[in-house]
Amino acid sequence: MGDNRNNSYDSRCWGFVPRDRIIGRAIVRFWPFNHFGQLDESPIYPTEK
């Protein structure tokens, strides 16, 4: 969200993205700054196939 959040059409309008529609994965965390760095290779949540 940015300076134009009141006029943005984002997830606050259309809700969560279904897991089967996600085509990538996060590899770096940049916020909060004290946790900046590479993410674990294995997710901590169970994956569904």
N, C-alpha and C positions, 0 to 999 in steps of 0.2 A: 504494500500500500504506500502511496506517496502523497504528494500535495493535492492531487486531484481525486482523492478517495471518494468524495461525495458524488462524483460524476463517473466513476469507474464501474464497468460491468465485470466484476470479479467473483470469486467463490462465495462472497457474502450474498450474492444474488442467486447463483445457480447451485450452491451446495458442494458437497464433497465429490471428488472424482472417483468413480468406481475403480477398484484395484486392477481389473482386467483392461482398463483403458490407459494405464501408466506404461510408457514404453522405455523409460530410462531409469537411472538411479542416481542418487546423490553420492558424490565422492569427496566433497570438501564442505566443511562447515565454516562460515565466516561470521556468524552471530550466535551467541554473544562473543565479543572479542576475546574473552578469557578462555574460550573453548575453541578458538580458531585452529583449524588443521584438518588433516585427512580423517575420514570416517572409517570405521571398521569395515573389513571386507564382507563379513557375515552380518546380516541384520539380526537385531535382538528379538525381532518378532517372528512368529512362524509364517512361512510362505505357503501360499496355496497354489497348487498346480492343477 
